[in-house]
Amino acid sequence: MRTIPESVLLSLALGALLPALAAADDSNMMPATGTDSFRCGSHLVENGMTLAKVQEYCGVPTQQTSDRWFYDRGPDKFRIIIHVQPDNTVGMIEEQQPQQ
């Protein structure tokens, strides 16, 4: 019976983990996944909505850059990342799972 060298096994394991680690933009968070909408209280925020309406529903983002708004919704809750379109509307919405 032929055995696989440890170096080959390690390379395979790292090859599977590195893309997921590279996708995470915060050391305390897991990689993000896309979604079409999310709730702020009783309001639904969706792709294409104006940022003014998002701020009316959700308040001021906890962090923002020129192309992304971040909403930290508390411990054990998904962090929301809104990708801002050039026309100041919601593009892609991501949910980033907190690391357990």
Secondary structure, DSSP 8 states (H G I E B T S, - for coil): -----HHHHHHHHHHHHHHHHHH-SSTTEEEEEEESEEEETTEEEETT-BHHHHHHHH-S-SEE-SSEEEE---TTS-EEEEEE-TTSBEEEEEEEEE--
